[in-house]
Amino acid sequence: MATDDRCCTIVPYFDIHSGKVEQFKALCERFVEKTKTEPHCLYYGWSFDGDHAHCREGYRDADAAIAHIQNVAGLLAELGKIADVVRFELHGPEGELEKLRGPFADLNPKYFKLEYGFRR
């Protein structure tokens, strides 16, 4: 079944280095403030389970997801000093995922192709 939904989601999971949870959370607040300026971000937030974190984020399309990564590049460099990415996924329709393969290649993501569903 084809879908006209172009939404892309970035799905990262992190292990926060020992003793760095509060520093990580302060950085998350900066990510949220910076991401609020992006007109095509559909939703964005951070959730936690102890020293494990997940960023829940969705974008109108691949171009918006790429714009986000460019917008927060400096913050990502800071995050990399206090946490490790343990899983990184990109979800979206095949045409949009193709646009993400180059810009996200260094993160070695798992790609999940949207095949069924709808968007309101």
CNS distance restraints for C-alpha pairs under 8 A (distance, minus, plus):
assign (resid   1 and name CA) (resid 115 and name CA) 6.28 0.50 0.50
assign (resid   1 and name CA) (resid 116 and name CA) 5.89 0.50 0.50
assign (resid   2 and name CA) (resid 115 and name CA) 6.36 0.50 0.50
assign (resid   2 and name CA) (resid 116 and name CA) 6.84 0.50 0.50
assign (resid   3 and name CA) (resid  93 and name CA) 7.93 0.50 0.50
assign (resid   3 and name CA) (resid 115 and name CA) 6.96 0.50 0.50
assign (resid   3 and name CA) (resid 116 and name CA) 6.63 0.50 0.50
assign (resid   3 and name CA) (resid 117 and name CA) 6.78 0.50 0.50
assign (resid   3 and name CA) (resid 118 and name CA) 6.85 0.50 0.50
assign (resid   5 and name CA) (resid  93 and name CA) 7.25 0.50 0.50
assign (resid   5 and name CA) (resid 118 and name CA) 6.72 0.50 0.50
assign (resid   5 and name CA) (resid 119 and name CA) 6.31 0.50 0.50
assign (resid   6 and name CA) (resid  60 and name CA) 6.42 0.50 0.50
assign (resid   6 and name CA) (resid  61 and name CA) 5.08 0.50 0.50
assign (resid   6 and name CA) (resid  62 and name CA) 7.68 0.50 0.50
assign (resid   6 and name CA) (resid  92 and name CA) 6.71 0.50 0.50
assign (resid   6 and name CA) (resid  93 and name CA) 6.19 0.50 0.50
assign (resid   6 and name CA) (resid  96 and name CA) 6.65 0.50 0.50
assign (resid   7 and name CA) (resid  58 and name CA) 6.84 0.50 0.50
assign (resid   7 and name CA) (resid  59 and name CA) 5.62 0.50 0.50
assign (resid   7 and name CA) (resid  60 and name CA) 4.68 0.50 0.50
assign (resid   7 and name CA) (resid  61 and name CA) 4.73 0.50 0.50
assign (resid   7 and name CA) (resid  62 and name CA) 7.46 0.50 0.50
assign (resid   7 and name CA) (resid  92 and name CA) 5.99 0.50 0.50
assign (resid   7 and name CA) (resid  93 and name CA) 7.58 0.50 0.50
assign (resid   8 and name CA) (resid  58 and name CA) 5.81 0.50 0.50
assign (resid   8 and name CA) (resid  59 and name CA) 5.29 0.50 0.50
assign (resid   8 and name CA) (resid  60 and name CA) 6.51 0.50 0.50
assign (resid   8 and name CA) (resid  61 and name CA) 5.31 0.50 0.50
assign (resid   8 and name CA) (resid  62 and name CA) 5.98 0.50 0.50
assign (resid   8 and name CA) (resid  65 and name CA) 6.88 0.50 0.50
assign (resid   8 and name CA) (resid  90 and name CA) 7.09 0.50 0.50
assign (resid   8 and name CA) (resid  91 and name CA) 5.54 0.50 0.50
assign (resid   8 and name CA) (resid  92 and name CA) 4.54 0.50 0.50
assign (resid   8 and name CA) (resid  93 and name CA) 7.53 0.50 0.50
assign (resid   8 and name CA) (resid  96 and name CA) 7.27 0.50 0.50
assign (resid   8 and name CA) (resid  97 and name CA) 7.80 0.50 0.50
assign (resid   9 and name CA) (resid  56 and name CA) 7.97 0.50 0.50
assign (resid   9 and name CA) (resid  57 and name CA) 5.77 0.50 0.50
assign (resid   9 and name CA) (resid  58 and name CA) 4.33 0.50 0.50
assign (resid   9 and name CA) (resid  59 and name CA) 6.15 0.50 0.50
assign (resid   9 and name CA) (resid  65 and name CA) 7.68 0.50 0.50
assign (resid   9 and name CA) (resid  90 and name CA) 5.79 0.50 0.50
assign (resid   9 and name CA) (resid  91 and name CA) 5.06 0.50 0.50
assign (resid   9 and name CA) (resid  92 and name CA) 6.54 0.50 0.50
assign (resid  10 and name CA) (resid  55 and name CA) 7.98 0.50 0.50
assign (resid  10 and name CA) (resid  56 and name CA) 7.30 0.50 0.50
assign (resid  10 and name CA) (resid  57 and name CA) 5.76 0.50 0.50
assign (resid  10 and name CA) (resid  58 and name CA) 6.49 0.50 0.50
assign (resid  10 and name CA) (resid  65 and name CA) 7.54 0.50 0.50
assign (resid  10 and name CA) (resid  88 and name CA) 7.64 0.50 0.50
assign (resid  10 and name CA) (resid  89 and name CA) 6.11 0.50 0.50
assign (resid  10 and name CA) (resid  90 and name CA) 4.91 0.50 0.50
assign (resid  10 and name CA) (resid  91 and name CA) 6.64 0.50 0.50
assign (resid  11 and name CA) (resid  54 and name CA) 7.42 0.50 0.50
assign (resid  11 and name CA) (resid  55 and name CA) 6.47 0.50 0.50
assign (resid  11 and name CA) (resid  56 and name CA) 6.32 0.50 0.50
assign (resid  11 and name CA) (resid  57 and name CA) 6.95 0.50 0.50
assign (resid  11 and name CA) (resid  87 and name CA) 7.98 0.50 0.50
assign (resid  11 and name CA) (resid  88 and name CA) 5.72 0.50 0.50
assign (resid  11 and name CA) (resid  89 and name CA) 4.82 0.50 0.50
assign (resid  11 and name CA) (resid  90 and name CA) 6.05 0.50 0.50
assign (resid  11 and name CA) (resid  91 and name CA) 7.71 0.50 0.50
assign (resid  12 and name CA) (resid  54 and name CA) 5.86 0.50 0.50
assign (resid  12 and name CA) (resid  55 and name CA) 5.88 0.50 0.50
assign (resid  12 and name CA) (resid  56 and name CA) 7.83 0.50 0.50
assign (resid  12 and name CA) (resid  85 and name CA) 6.89 0.50 0.50
assign (resid  12 and name CA) (resid  86 and name CA) 7.76 0.50 0.50
assign (resid  12 and name CA) (resid  87 and name CA) 5.80 0.50 0.50
assign (resid  12 and name CA) (resid  88 and name CA) 4.40 0.50 0.50
assign (resid  12 and name CA) (resid  89 and name CA) 6.23 0.50 0.50
assign (resid  13 and name CA) (resid  52 and name CA) 7.33 0.50 0.50
assign (resid  13 and name CA) (resid  53 and name CA) 5.77 0.50 0.50
assign (resid  13 and name CA) (resid  54 and name CA) 4.56 0.50 0.50
assign (resid  13 and name CA) (resid  55 and name CA) 6.87 0.50 0.50
assign (resid  13 and name CA) (resid  85 and name CA) 5.85 0.50 0.50
assign (resid  13 and name CA) (resid  86 and name CA) 5.68 0.50 0.50
assign (resid  13 and name CA) (resid  87 and name CA) 5.17 0.50 0.50
assign (resid  13 and name CA) (resid  88 and name CA) 6.38 0.50 0.50
assign (resid  14 and name CA) (resid  52 and name CA) 5.65 0.50 0.50
assign (resid  14 and name CA) (resid  53 and name CA) 5.05 0.50 0.50
assign (resid  14 and name CA) (resid  54 and name CA) 6.26 0.50 0.50
assign (resid  14 and name CA) (resid  83 and name CA) 6.16 0.50 0.50
assign (resid  14 and name CA) (resid  84 and name CA) 5.43 0.50 0.50
assign (resid  14 and name CA) (resid  85 and name CA) 4.53 0.50 0.50
assign (resid  14 and name CA) (resid  86 and name CA) 5.44 0.50 0.50
assign (resid  14 and name CA) (resid  87 and name CA) 7.22 0.50 0.50
assign (resid  15 and name CA) (resid  51 and name CA) 6.11 0.50 0.50
assign (resid  15 and name CA) (resid  52 and name CA) 4.75 0.50 0.50
assign (resid  15 and name CA) (resid  53 and name CA) 6.53 0.50 0.50
assign (resid  15 and name CA) (resid  83 and name CA) 5.50 0.50 0.50
assign (resid  15 and name CA) (resid  84 and name CA) 5.27 0.50 0.50
assign (resid  15 and name CA) (resid  85 and name CA) 6.54 0.50 0.50
assign (resid  15 and name CA) (resid  86 and name CA) 6.56 0.50 0.50
assign (resid  16 and name CA) (resid  20 and name CA) 6.38 0.50 0.50
assign (resid  16 and name CA) (resid  21 and name CA) 6.26 0.50 0.50
assign (resid  16 and name CA) (resid  24 and name CA) 7.28 0.50 0.50
assign (resid  16 and name CA) (resid  51 and name CA) 5.21 0.50 0.50
assign (resid  16 and name CA) (resid  52 and name CA) 5.99 0.50 0.50
assign (resid  16 and name CA) (resid  53 and name CA) 7.29 0.50 0.50
assign (resid  16 and name CA) (resid  82 and name CA) 6.14 0.50 0.50
assign (resid  16 and name CA) (resid  83 and name CA) 4.20 0.50 0.50
assign (resid  16 and name CA) (resid  84 and name CA) 6.48 0.50 0.50
assign (resid  17 and name CA) (resid  21 and name CA) 7.42 0.50 0.50
assign (resid  17 and name CA) (resid  51 and name CA) 7.56 0.50 0.50
assign (resid  17 and name CA) (resid  82 and name CA) 5.44 0.50 0.50
assign (resid  17 and name CA) (resid  83 and name CA) 5.25 0.50 0.50
assign (resid  17 and name CA) (resid  84 and name CA) 7.53 0.50 0.50
assign (resid  18 and name CA) (resid  51 and name CA) 7.76 0.50 0.50
assign (resid  20 and name CA) (resid  24 and name CA) 5.99 0.50 0.50
assign (resid  20 and name CA) (resid  82 and name CA) 6.36 0.50 0.50
assign (resid  21 and name CA) (resid  25 and name CA) 6.12 0.50 0.50
assign (resid  21 and name CA) (resid  51 and name CA) 6.21 0.50 0.50
assign (resid  22 and name CA) (resid  26 and name CA) 6.22 0.50 0.50
assign (resid  23 and name CA) (resid  27 and name CA) 6.35 0.50 0.50
assign (resid  24 and name CA) (resid  28 and name CA) 6.28 0.50 0.50
assign (resid  24 and name CA) (resid  79 and name CA) 7.10 0.50 0.50
assign (resid  24 and name CA) (resid  82 and name CA) 6.93 0.50 0.50
assign (resid  24 and name CA) (resid  83 and name CA) 7.81 0.50 0.50
assign (resid  25 and name CA) (resid  29 and name CA) 6.52 0.50 0.50
assign (resid  26 and name CA) (resid  30 and name CA) 6.79 0.50 0.50
assign (resid  27 and name CA) (resid  31 and name CA) 6.36 0.50 0.50
assign (resid  27 and name CA) (resid  75 and name CA) 7.54 0.50 0.50
assign (resid  27 and name CA) (resid  79 and name CA) 7.30 0.50 0.50
assign (resid  28 and name CA) (resid  32 and name CA) 6.22 0.50 0.50
assign (resid  28 and name CA) (resid  46 and name CA) 7.04 0.50 0.50
assign (resid  29 and name CA) (resid  33 and name CA) 6.31 0.50 0.50
assign (resid  30 and name CA) (resid  34 and name CA) 6.15 0.50 0.50
assign (resid  30 and name CA) (resid  75 and name CA) 7.94 0.50 0.50
assign (resid  31 and name CA) (resid  35 and name CA) 5.96 0.50 0.50
assign (resid  31 and name CA) (resid  72 and name CA) 6.93 0.50 0.50
assign (resid  31 and name CA) (resid  75 and name CA) 6.97 0.50 0.50
assign (resid  32 and name CA) (resid  36 and name CA) 6.11 0.50 0.50
assign (resid  32 and name CA) (resid  44 and name CA) 7.17 0.50 0.50
assign (resid  32 and name CA) (resid  45 and name CA) 7.04 0.50 0.50
assign (resid  33 and name CA) (resid  37 and name CA) 7.35 0.50 0.50
assign (resid  34 and name CA) (resid  38 and name CA) 7.81 0.50 0.50
assign (resid  34 and name CA) (resid  71 and name CA) 7.50 0.50 0.50
assign (resid  34 and name CA) (resid  72 and name CA) 7.12 0.50 0.50
assign (resid  35 and name CA) (resid  41 and name CA) 7.51 0.50 0.50
assign (resid  35 and name CA) (resid  44 and name CA) 7.65 0.50 0.50
assign (resid  35 and name CA) (resid  68 and name CA) 7.07 0.50 0.50
assign (resid  35 and name CA) (resid  71 and name CA) 7.59 0.50 0.50
assign (resid  35 and name CA) (resid  72 and name CA) 7.57 0.50 0.50
assign (resid  36 and name CA) (resid  41 and name CA) 7.79 0.50 0.50
assign (resid  38 and name CA) (resid  68 and name CA) 7.13 0.50 0.50
assign (resid  40 and name CA) (resid  59 and name CA) 5.90 0.50 0.50
assign (resid  40 and name CA) (resid  60 and name CA) 5.45 0.50 0.50
assign (resid  40 and name CA) (resid  64 and name CA) 5.75 0.50 0.50
assign (resid  41 and name CA) (resid  57 and name CA) 7.67 0.50 0.50
assign (resid  41 and name CA) (resid  58 and name CA) 6.11 0.50 0.50
assign (resid  41 and name CA) (resid  59 and name CA) 4.53 0.50 0.50
assign (resid  41 and name CA) (resid  60 and name CA) 6.39 0.50 0.50
assign (resid  41 and name CA) (resid  64 and name CA) 6.83 0.50 0.50
assign (resid  41 and name CA) (resid  65 and name CA) 7.81 0.50 0.50
assign (resid  41 and name CA) (resid  68 and name CA) 7.94 0.50 0.50
assign (resid  42 and name CA) (resid  57 and name CA) 7.47 0.50 0.50
assign (resid  42 and name CA) (resid  58 and name CA) 5.29 0.50 0.50
assign (resid  42 and name CA) (resid  59 and name CA) 5.17 0.50 0.50
assign (resid  42 and name CA) (resid  60 and name CA) 6.40 0.50 0.50
assign (resid  43 and name CA) (resid  56 and name CA) 7.49 0.50 0.50
assign (resid  43 and name CA) (resid  57 and name CA) 5.40 0.50 0.50
assign (resid  43 and name CA) (resid  58 and name CA) 5.33 0.50 0.50
assign (resid  43 and name CA) (resid  59 and name CA) 7.26 0.50 0.50
assign (resid  44 and name CA) (resid  55 and name CA) 7.22 0.50 0.50
assign (resid  44 and name CA) (resid  56 and name CA) 5.56 0.50 0.50
assign (resid  44 and name CA) (resid  57 and name CA) 4.31 0.50 0.50
assign (resid  44 and name CA) (resid  58 and name CA) 6.62 0.50 0.50
assign (resid  45 and name CA) (resid  55 and name CA) 5.73 0.50 0.50
assign (resid  45 and name CA) (resid  56 and name CA) 5.19 0.50 0.50
assign (resid  45 and name CA) (resid  57 and name CA) 6.46 0.50 0.50
assign (resid  46 and name CA) (resid  53 and name CA) 6.95 0.50 0.50
assign (resid  46 and name CA) (resid  54 and name CA) 5.71 0.50 0.50
assign (resid  46 and name CA) (resid  55 and name CA) 4.50 0.50 0.50
assign (resid  46 and name CA) (resid  56 and name CA) 6.03 0.50 0.50
assign (resid  47 and name CA) (resid  53 and name CA) 5.74 0.50 0.50
assign (resid  47 and name CA) (resid  54 and name CA) 5.31 0.50 0.50
assign (resid  47 and name CA) (resid  55 and name CA) 6.46 0.50 0.50
assign (resid  47 and name CA) (resid  56 and name CA) 7.54 0.50 0.50
assign (resid  48 and name CA) (resid  52 and name CA) 5.73 0.50 0.50
assign (resid  48 and name CA) (resid  53 and name CA) 4.50 0.50 0.50
assign (resid  48 and name CA) (resid  54 and name CA) 6.41 0.50 0.50
assign (resid  49 and name CA) (resid  53 and name CA) 6.37 0.50 0.50
assign (resid  58 and name CA) (resid  65 and name CA) 7.78 0.50 0.50
assign (resid  59 and name CA) (resid  64 and name CA) 5.66 0.50 0.50
assign (resid  59 and name CA) (resid  65 and name CA) 5.63 0.50 0.50
assign (resid  60 and name CA) (resid  64 and name CA) 6.09 0.50 0.50
assign (resid  60 and name CA) (resid  65 and name CA) 7.78 0.50 0.50
assign (resid  61 and name CA) (resid  65 and name CA) 6.51 0.50 0.50
assign (resid  61 and name CA) (resid  96 and name CA) 6.62 0.50 0.50
assign (resid  62 and name CA) (resid  66 and name CA) 6.17 0.50 0.50
assign (resid  62 and name CA) (resid  96 and name CA) 5.20 0.50 0.50
assign (resid  62 and name CA) (resid  97 and name CA) 6.95 0.50 0.50
assign (resid  62 and name CA) (resid  99 and name CA) 6.24 0.50 0.50
assign (resid  62 and name CA) (resid 100 and name CA) 6.25 0.50 0.50
assign (resid  63 and name CA) (resid  67 and name CA) 6.14 0.50 0.50
assign (resid  63 and name CA) (resid  99 and name CA) 7.76 0.50 0.50
assign (resid  64 and name CA) (resid  68 and name CA) 6.20 0.50 0.50
assign (resid  65 and name CA) (resid  69 and name CA) 6.49 0.50 0.50
assign (resid  66 and name CA) (resid  70 and name CA) 6.33 0.50 0.50
assign (resid  66 and name CA) (resid 100 and name CA) 7.22 0.50 0.50
assign (resid  66 and name CA) (resid 103 and name CA) 7.08 0.50 0.50
assign (resid  67 and name CA) (resid  71 and name CA) 6.07 0.50 0.50
assign (resid  68 and name CA) (resid  72 and name CA) 6.27 0.50 0.50
assign (resid  69 and name CA) (resid  73 and name CA) 5.79 0.50 0.50
assign (resid  72 and name CA) (resid  76 and name CA) 6.18 0.50 0.50
assign (resid  73 and name CA) (resid  77 and name CA) 6.50 0.50 0.50
assign (resid  74 and name CA) (resid  78 and name CA) 6.72 0.50 0.50
assign (resid  75 and name CA) (resid  79 and name CA) 6.17 0.50 0.50
assign (resid  76 and name CA) (resid  80 and name CA) 6.15 0.50 0.50
assign (resid  77 and name CA) (resid  81 and name CA) 6.98 0.50 0.50
assign (resid  78 and name CA) (resid  82 and name CA) 7.31 0.50 0.50
assign (resid  79 and name CA) (resid  83 and name CA) 6.04 0.50 0.50
assign (resid  80 and name CA) (resid  84 and name CA) 6.31 0.50 0.50
assign (resid  80 and name CA) (resid  85 and name CA) 7.98 0.50 0.50
assign (resid  87 and name CA) (resid 109 and name CA) 7.61 0.50 0.50
assign (resid  88 and name CA) (resid 107 and name CA) 7.17 0.50 0.50
assign (resid  88 and name CA) (resid 108 and name CA) 7.29 0.50 0.50
assign (resid  88 and name CA) (resid 109 and name CA) 4.92 0.50 0.50
assign (resid  88 and name CA) (resid 110 and name CA) 6.32 0.50 0.50
assign (resid  89 and name CA) (resid 109 and name CA) 5.00 0.50 0.50
assign (resid  89 and name CA) (resid 110 and name CA) 4.63 0.50 0.50
assign (resid  89 and name CA) (resid 111 and name CA) 5.86 0.50 0.50
assign (resid  89 and name CA) (resid 112 and name CA) 7.21 0.50 0.50
assign (resid  90 and name CA) (resid  97 and name CA) 7.44 0.50 0.50
assign (resid  90 and name CA) (resid 109 and name CA) 6.46 0.50 0.50
assign (resid  90 and name CA) (resid 110 and name CA) 6.27 0.50 0.50
assign (resid  90 and name CA) (resid 111 and name CA) 5.03 0.50 0.50
assign (resid  90 and name CA) (resid 112 and name CA) 6.12 0.50 0.50
assign (resid  91 and name CA) (resid  97 and name CA) 7.32 0.50 0.50
assign (resid  91 and name CA) (resid 111 and name CA) 6.06 0.50 0.50
assign (resid  91 and name CA) (resid 112 and name CA) 4.66 0.50 0.50
assign (resid  91 and name CA) (resid 113 and name CA) 5.99 0.50 0.50
assign (resid  91 and name CA) (resid 114 and name CA) 6.78 0.50 0.50
assign (resid  92 and name CA) (resid  96 and name CA) 6.28 0.50 0.50
assign (resid  92 and name CA) (resid  97 and name CA) 5.94 0.50 0.50
assign (resid  92 and name CA) (resid 112 and name CA) 6.55 0.50 0.50
assign (resid  92 and name CA) (resid 113 and name CA) 5.38 0.50 0.50
assign (resid  92 and name CA) (resid 114 and name CA) 5.09 0.50 0.50
assign (resid  93 and name CA) (resid  97 and name CA) 6.17 0.50 0.50
assign (resid  93 and name CA) (resid 113 and name CA) 5.25 0.50 0.50
assign (resid  93 and name CA) (resid 114 and name CA) 4.64 0.50 0.50
assign (resid  93 and name CA) (resid 115 and name CA) 6.95 0.50 0.50
assign (resid  94 and name CA) (resid  98 and name CA) 6.17 0.50 0.50
assign (resid  94 and name CA) (resid 113 and name CA) 5.55 0.50 0.50
assign (resid  94 and name CA) (resid 114 and name CA) 7.01 0.50 0.50
assign (resid  95 and name CA) (resid  99 and name CA) 6.95 0.50 0.50
assign (resid  96 and name CA) (resid 100 and name CA) 6.74 0.50 0.50
assign (resid  97 and name CA) (resid 101 and name CA) 6.36 0.50 0.50
assign (resid  97 and name CA) (resid 111 and name CA) 7.33 0.50 0.50
assign (resid  97 and name CA) (resid 113 and name CA) 7.40 0.50 0.50
assign (resid  98 and name CA) (resid 102 and name CA) 7.98 0.50 0.50
assign (resid  99 and name CA) (resid 103 and name CA) 7.80 0.50 0.50
assign (resid 100 and name CA) (resid 104 and name CA) 5.88 0.50 0.50
assign (resid 100 and name CA) (resid 105 and name CA) 7.99 0.50 0.50
assign (resid 101 and name CA) (resid 105 and name CA) 5.60 0.50 0.50
assign (resid 104 and name CA) (resid 108 and name CA) 7.16 0.50 0.50
assign (resid 104 and name CA) (resid 109 and name CA) 7.18 0.50 0.50
assign (resid 105 and name CA) (resid 109 and name CA) 7.01 0.50 0.50
